[in-house]
Amino acid sequence: MSNMKLFVGGLPYSTTSDELKQHFSAAGNVLSAQVITDKFSGRSKGFGFVEMGTAEEAAKAIEMFNNADFGGRKLAVNEARPKVEGDRGGRGGSRGGFGGGRGGRRDEY
């Protein structure tokens, strides 16, 4: 395990970044902890990222907290995958905007 940044899913929506950092500090030195929020509403999206001090501490955090109960919800903790610039989760080329050419005329009701 080379990456020390962890993805943490299944967070209660009330969890703050400080609470996340405090919880993961039981596994070792937490360099950063961030609960991801919706940029428009400011509400938690129920997941976040934690960066541990060493790869060993990150492995310990996964062992300690993956599938563990946290605030009544079961956490999913694993090694974070690097963000690929421009990637929105889909694979392959873009299909463009309106998805034309899928049969049927949209302007007839």
Backbone as a chain_set.jsonl record, in Angstrom:
{"seq": "MSNMKLFVGGLPYSTTSDELKQHFSAAGNVLSAQVITDKFSGRSKGFGFVEMGTAEEAAKAIEMFNNADFGGRKLAVNEARPKVEGDRGGRGGSRGGFGGGRGGRRDEY", "coords": {"N": [[0.861, -1.188, 0.0], [0.842, 1.973, -1.074], [-0.339, 4.408, -1.072], [-1.417, 6.896, 1.172], [-3.781, 8.087, 1.524], [-7.138, 7.81, 2.302], [-10.365, 6.686, 1.3], [-13.475, 7.316, 2.727], [-16.528, 6.062, 3.165], [-20.115, 6.064, 3.787], [-20.604, 7.743, 5.9], [-22.334, 9.297, 8.641], [-24.596, 11.946, 7.935], [-24.298, 14.11, 9.575], [-21.698, 14.237, 10.381], [-18.661, 15.932, 11.065], [-15.628, 17.331, 9.63], [-13.687, 17.576, 11.62], [-14.581, 15.683, 13.534], [-14.268, 13.366, 12.055], [-11.489, 13.334, 11.721], [-10.688, 13.093, 14.403], [-11.769, 10.57, 15.052], [-10.33, 8.828, 13.349], [-7.793, 9.197, 14.321], [-7.29, 7.321, 16.203], [-6.062, 5.285, 14.905], [-3.62, 6.259, 14.238], [-1.363, 8.907, 13.184], [-3.13, 11.552, 11.836], [-3.018, 13.347, 8.97], [-4.732, 14.915, 7.43], [-8.276, 15.447, 7.238], [-11.298, 15.31, 5.598], [-14.658, 15.956, 5.171], [-16.763, 15.544, 2.484], [-18.738, 17.978, 0.953], [-21.816, 19.158, -0.51], [-21.539, 21.573, -3.0], [-23.45, 23.523, -3.396], [-25.565, 23.343, -1.468], [-24.15, 22.943, 0.85], [-24.393, 20.762, 2.46], [-23.396, 17.603, 3.863], [-22.126, 14.959, 1.811], [-21.977, 12.433, 2.678], [-19.603, 11.09, 2.556], [-15.983, 11.039, 2.71], [-12.481, 11.994, 2.916], [-9.462, 10.784, 4.313], [-6.212, 11.456, 5.265], [-3.485, 9.645, 6.193], [-0.516, 9.482, 8.31], [1.476, 7.548, 7.705], [1.961, 4.701, 5.498], [1.576, 2.372, 6.897], [-0.033, 3.198, 9.038], [-2.273, 3.908, 7.591], [-3.067, 1.409, 6.578], [-3.683, 0.19, 9.005], [-5.835, 1.782, 9.813], [-7.74, 1.1, 7.859], [-8.095, -1.584, 8.514], [-9.098, -1.311, 11.129], [-11.436, 0.295, 10.839], [-12.992, -0.265, 8.504], [-16.127, -1.456, 7.579], [-16.973, -1.003, 10.152], [-19.102, 0.199, 12.802], [-20.219, 3.518, 12.841], [-21.598, 6.137, 14.299], [-24.072, 4.88, 13.972], [-24.068, 4.042, 11.371], [-22.605, 1.946, 8.84], [-19.249, 1.997, 8.086], [-17.35, 2.376, 5.05], [-14.161, 1.837, 4.247], [-11.363, 2.431, 2.355], [-8.414, 2.362, 0.247], [-7.846, 5.427, -1.294], [-8.533, 6.228, -4.676], [-6.542, 7.828, -7.147], [-7.539, 11.027, -8.323], [-8.698, 11.511, -11.556], [-8.099, 13.905, -13.901], [-10.789, 15.62, -15.336], [-12.327, 13.351, -15.491], [-15.453, 11.928, -15.103], [-16.338, 9.668, -13.985], [-17.344, 8.03, -15.978], [-16.419, 5.76, -18.612], [-14.545, 5.756, -21.637], [-15.369, 7.637, -24.623], [-16.952, 10.899, -24.782], [-20.466, 11.327, -25.121], [-21.683, 13.56, -25.907], [-24.181, 16.217, -25.779], [-27.226, 15.96, -26.066], [-27.999, 13.389, -26.671], [-28.897, 12.51, -29.187], [-30.416, 10.658, -31.958], [-31.429, 8.221, -31.003], [-33.636, 6.923, -31.828], [-37.144, 7.353, -32.589], [-39.121, 10.323, -32.634], [-38.67, 13.199, -30.838], [-40.162, 15.481, -30.857], [-42.821, 15.005, -31.405], [-45.963, 14.516, -30.01]], "CA": [[0.0, 0.0, 0.0], [1.705, 3.149, -1.172], [-1.145, 5.602, -0.853], [-1.8, 7.091, 2.568], [-5.07, 8.758, 1.52], [-8.219, 6.843, 2.377], [-11.746, 7.054, 1.035], [-14.346, 6.876, 3.819], [-17.936, 6.171, 2.774], [-21.096, 5.656, 4.795], [-20.589, 8.646, 7.059], [-23.576, 9.99, 8.969], [-24.583, 13.274, 7.305], [-23.977, 15.134, 10.57], [-20.272, 14.16, 10.715], [-17.803, 17.047, 10.652], [-14.245, 16.951, 9.317], [-12.981, 17.432, 12.896], [-14.98, 14.4, 14.123], [-13.645, 12.333, 11.233], [-10.062, 13.336, 12.079], [-10.572, 12.572, 15.771], [-12.076, 9.142, 15.018], [-9.244, 8.1, 12.684], [-6.544, 9.353, 15.058], [-7.09, 6.093, 16.977], [-5.21, 4.399, 14.103], [-2.317, 6.881, 14.043], [-1.292, 10.336, 12.883], [-3.985, 11.988, 10.736], [-2.512, 14.588, 8.376], [-5.894, 15.713, 7.047], [-9.56, 14.746, 7.166], [-12.264, 16.219, 4.982], [-15.968, 15.459, 4.782], [-17.131, 16.2, 1.229], [-20.056, 18.595, 1.029], [-22.397, 19.674, -1.742], [-21.084, 22.963, -3.1], [-24.576, 24.453, -3.41], [-26.321, 23.34, -0.207], [-23.247, 22.865, 1.992], [-24.669, 19.551, 3.236], [-22.492, 16.476, 3.659], [-22.515, 13.948, 0.825], [-21.905, 11.13, 3.327], [-18.29, 10.473, 2.408], [-14.869, 11.966, 2.881], [-11.132, 11.472, 2.724], [-8.562, 10.915, 5.445], [-4.821, 11.195, 4.902], [-2.75, 9.164, 7.352], [0.896, 9.832, 8.295], [2.29, 6.521, 7.048], [1.211, 3.621, 4.847], [1.219, 1.415, 7.945], [-1.188, 3.754, 9.759], [-3.424, 3.826, 6.675], [-3.488, 0.005, 6.588], [-4.293, -0.049, 10.319], [-7.138, 2.453, 9.807], [-8.65, 0.273, 7.062], [-8.376, -2.773, 9.322], [-9.907, -0.94, 12.295], [-12.693, 1.013, 10.609], [-13.813, -0.747, 7.394], [-17.306, -2.202, 8.052], [-17.242, -0.712, 11.564], [-20.207, 1.116, 13.05], [-19.85, 4.893, 13.192], [-22.827, 6.93, 14.37], [-25.232, 4.119, 13.508], [-23.899, 3.635, 9.967], [-21.442, 1.101, 8.599], [-18.264, 2.68, 7.247], [-16.579, 1.709, 3.999], [-12.863, 2.51, 4.254], [-10.371, 1.797, 1.499], [-7.411, 3.243, -0.331], [-8.439, 6.354, -2.259], [-7.957, 6.198, -6.018], [-6.199, 9.195, -7.571], [-8.524, 11.711, -9.16], [-8.258, 11.703, -12.935], [-8.62, 15.2, -14.343], [-11.816, 15.567, -16.376], [-13.062, 12.093, -15.438], [-16.696, 12.025, -14.334], [-16.778, 8.332, -13.623], [-17.633, 7.233, -17.163], [-15.264, 5.312, -19.38], [-14.757, 5.937, -23.067], [-15.562, 9.005, -25.089], [-18.173, 11.62, -24.442], [-21.544, 11.146, -26.087], [-22.264, 14.852, -26.258], [-25.223, 16.732, -24.917], [-28.642, 15.646, -26.027], [-28.273, 11.974, -26.93], [-29.703, 12.374, -30.402], [-30.258, 9.445, -32.735], [-31.783, 6.997, -30.289], [-34.934, 6.448, -32.308], [-38.327, 8.11, -32.175], [-38.99, 11.764, -32.734], [-38.996, 13.768, -29.537], [-41.034, 16.646, -30.968], [-44.199, 14.606, -31.666], [-46.564, 14.01, -28.774]], "C": [[0.898, 1.239, 0.0], [0.955, 4.43, -0.832], [-1.549, 5.706, 0.613], [-3.145, 7.81, 2.67], [-6.166, 7.707, 1.415], [-9.552, 7.469, 1.999], [-12.575, 6.496, 2.19], [-15.786, 7.132, 3.396], [-18.845, 5.726, 3.905], [-21.121, 6.529, 6.025], [-21.99, 9.168, 7.349], [-23.499, 11.426, 8.409], [-24.236, 14.396, 8.274], [-22.483, 15.182, 10.911], [-19.51, 15.374, 10.205], [-16.408, 16.519, 10.322], [-13.444, 16.739, 10.598], [-13.311, 16.092, 13.563], [-14.346, 13.238, 13.367], [-12.167, 12.199, 11.587], [-9.858, 12.71, 13.452], [-10.79, 11.056, 15.789], [-10.9, 8.351, 14.446], [-7.909, 8.237, 13.405], [-6.272, 8.145, 15.96], [-6.173, 5.117, 16.23], [-3.82, 4.977, 13.892], [-2.43, 8.358, 13.739], [-2.136, 10.681, 11.651], [-3.462, 13.326, 10.219], [-3.651, 15.509, 7.966], [-7.131, 14.83, 7.027], [-10.578, 15.734, 6.621], [-13.541, 15.472, 4.631], [-16.361, 16.244, 3.532], [-18.564, 16.713, 1.321], [-20.515, 19.049, -0.359], [-22.061, 21.157, -1.852], [-22.229, 23.971, -3.112], [-25.293, 24.516, -2.072], [-25.409, 23.354, 1.018], [-23.452, 21.626, 2.848], [-23.685, 18.453, 2.883], [-23.038, 15.535, 2.593], [-22.388, 12.539, 1.4], [-20.598, 10.39, 3.089], [-17.207, 11.515, 2.571], [-13.547, 11.274, 2.637], [-10.307, 11.749, 3.969], [-7.165, 10.585, 4.958], [-4.053, 10.852, 6.169], [-1.26, 9.474, 7.185], [1.788, 8.836, 7.572], [1.38, 5.484, 6.399], [0.761, 2.591, 5.881], [-0.002, 1.895, 8.729], [-2.446, 3.696, 8.885], [-3.966, 2.396, 6.647], [-4.189, -0.342, 7.895], [-5.693, 0.579, 10.379], [-8.16, 1.65, 9.01], [-9.075, -0.942, 7.876], [-9.33, -2.45, 10.473], [-11.314, -0.466, 11.934], [-13.543, 0.53, 9.437], [-14.885, -1.689, 7.945], [-17.621, -1.988, 9.53], [-18.408, 0.275, 11.679], [-19.665, 2.491, 13.445], [-21.128, 5.718, 13.154], [-24.042, 6.215, 13.829], [-25.16, 3.705, 12.046], [-22.623, 2.822, 9.825], [-20.501, 1.804, 7.632], [-17.698, 1.765, 6.171], [-15.271, 2.488, 3.904], [-11.917, 1.739, 3.344], [-9.432, 2.841, 0.922], [-8.075, 4.118, -1.398], [-7.74, 6.196, -3.598], [-7.637, 7.622, -6.428], [-7.273, 9.765, -8.486], [-7.94, 11.912, -10.554], [-8.912, 12.974, -13.454], [-9.624, 15.026, -15.481], [-12.645, 14.296, -16.349], [-14.297, 12.269, -14.56], [-17.236, 10.642, -14.005], [-17.061, 7.448, -14.824], [-16.358, 6.825, -17.868], [-15.575, 5.51, -20.865], [-15.037, 7.393, -23.385], [-16.876, 9.604, -24.646], [-19.219, 11.396, -25.517], [-22.153, 12.482, -26.502], [-23.48, 15.146, -25.409], [-26.567, 16.067, -24.923], [-28.999, 14.215, -26.402], [-29.128, 11.757, -28.147], [-29.487, 11.029, -31.07], [-30.572, 8.175, -31.976], [-33.174, 6.503, -30.681], [-36.081, 7.285, -31.783], [-38.092, 9.597, -32.293], [-39.489, 12.376, -31.447], [-40.004, 14.915, -29.649], [-42.475, 16.289, -31.298], [-44.799, 13.989, -30.409], [-47.862, 13.324, -29.065]], "O": [[1.618, 1.503, 0.964], [1.542, 5.407, -0.367], [-1.971, 4.722, 1.221], [-3.604, 8.112, 3.772], [-6.126, 6.83, 0.552], [-9.833, 8.622, 2.329], [-12.401, 5.343, 2.585], [-16.213, 8.281, 3.281], [-18.401, 5.091, 4.861], [-21.603, 6.113, 7.078], [-22.752, 9.451, 6.425], [-22.43, 12.036, 8.421], [-23.915, 15.507, 7.851], [-22.047, 16.068, 11.646], [-19.686, 15.795, 9.061], [-16.055, 15.399, 10.692], [-12.615, 15.831, 10.668], [-12.418, 15.435, 14.099], [-13.937, 12.245, 13.97], [-11.655, 11.09, 11.736], [-8.959, 11.89, 13.64], [-10.064, 10.338, 16.476], [-10.518, 7.319, 14.998], [-6.983, 7.474, 13.132], [-5.148, 7.964, 16.428], [-5.579, 4.229, 16.842], [-2.926, 4.274, 13.421], [-3.457, 8.985, 14.0], [-1.891, 10.167, 10.56], [-3.463, 14.32, 10.945], [-3.564, 16.726, 8.125], [-7.043, 13.619, 6.824], [-10.704, 16.853, 7.117], [-13.517, 14.486, 3.895], [-16.298, 17.474, 3.525], [-19.478, 15.987, 1.713], [-19.704, 19.288, -1.254], [-22.275, 21.915, -0.906], [-22.005, 25.155, -2.864], [-25.601, 25.603, -1.583], [-25.842, 23.734, 2.106], [-22.765, 21.449, 3.854], [-23.199, 18.376, 1.755], [-24.247, 15.335, 2.481], [-22.657, 11.559, 0.705], [-20.492, 9.2, 3.384], [-17.473, 12.717, 2.572], [-13.498, 10.121, 2.209], [-10.431, 12.8, 4.598], [-6.951, 9.558, 4.313], [-3.974, 11.655, 7.099], [-0.789, 9.702, 6.071], [2.745, 9.225, 6.903], [0.192, 5.399, 6.707], [-0.315, 2.007, 5.752], [-0.894, 1.108, 9.047], [-3.546, 3.463, 9.384], [-5.179, 2.19, 6.686], [-5.174, -1.081, 7.898], [-6.622, -0.015, 10.926], [-9.313, 1.527, 9.423], [-10.255, -1.29, 7.927], [-10.253, -3.213, 10.759], [-12.276, -0.784, 12.633], [-14.721, 0.881, 9.369], [-14.575, -2.615, 8.694], [-18.441, -2.707, 10.101], [-18.661, 1.072, 10.775], [-18.767, 2.602, 14.279], [-21.676, 5.965, 12.08], [-24.948, 6.848, 13.288], [-26.089, 3.082, 11.533], [-21.678, 2.989, 10.596], [-20.883, 2.161, 6.518], [-17.582, 0.553, 6.353], [-15.268, 3.66, 3.526], [-11.694, 0.544, 3.534], [-9.632, 4.044, 1.09], [-8.769, 3.621, -2.285], [-6.52, 6.05, -3.661], [-8.385, 8.54, -6.092], [-7.839, 9.056, -9.318], [-6.829, 12.418, -10.708], [-10.137, 13.101, -13.444], [-9.334, 14.358, -16.474], [-13.593, 14.176, -17.126], [-14.197, 12.706, -13.414], [-18.433, 10.465, -13.777], [-17.021, 6.223, -14.701], [-15.328, 7.484, -17.728], [-16.73, 5.438, -21.284], [-14.951, 8.264, -22.52], [-17.785, 8.906, -24.197], [-18.887, 11.288, -26.698], [-23.041, 12.525, -27.354], [-23.779, 14.434, -24.452], [-27.03, 15.635, -23.867], [-30.178, 13.863, -26.446], [-30.006, 10.895, -28.138], [-28.506, 10.338, -30.794], [-30.01, 7.128, -32.296], [-33.806, 5.752, -29.938], [-36.016, 7.851, -30.692], [-36.979, 10.075, -32.075], [-40.609, 12.102, -31.015], [-40.631, 15.286, -28.657], [-43.295, 17.194, -31.461], [-44.233, 13.069, -29.819], [-48.519, 12.831, -28.148]]}, "num_chains": 1, "name": "protein.A"}
